[in-house]
Amino acid sequence: MEPVERFFAFDQPIMAPAGGRVVSVHDGEPDHEARRSQLALIPYALSQVSRARRGARGLAGNHVVLDLSDGGPYLVVAHLRCGTVAVRPGELVAAGQPLGRCGNSGNSTQPHVHLQVMDDLDPSVAVGVPIAFRDYRVRRRDGAVELVGTGVPDNGDIVETVAVSG
């Protein structure tokens, strides 16, 4: 196990990737230590069932759900740092507005943000909705920076905003 402070993403600000109305938030789940080695992943894997039994809160940890268009689709931003959720239900959020900070809560082995768009508020019946990013910059694991017009980042890429437009 490793302290989460060793990871670049931990405690970085997380901005809303799109505007919408905050439907729900959850904060208060503890951030746990990171696990990268196969040995450290064994106890984590054994505790996955108990997180799944707790439903979305156990899996998503601290999170924000936005209604993007008055009745869906819904955007989930999950694994936020405990105590950093910066929005409240009913609040209108603009693209680029702070939602919280990157954490390691819920079903997460390392600090990162899980972003998901779905067609229903109930994750047990929701179907994923395809998404693409617009006007962003990617900082690759090797340190290279690439400006991207529209697309989907690769797993492990660090996405940075170039410009925010409504």
Beta strands, then each sheet from edge to edge (+ up, - down):
strand 1: 13-15
strand 2: 20-26
strand 3: 62-67
strand 4: 74-80
strand 5: 92-93
strand 6: 98-101
strand 7: 114-118
strand 8: 133-139
strand 9: 145-151
strand 10: 158-161
sheet 1: 1+ 6-
sheet 2: 5+ 2- 3+ 4- 7+
sheet 3: 9+ 8- 10+
end
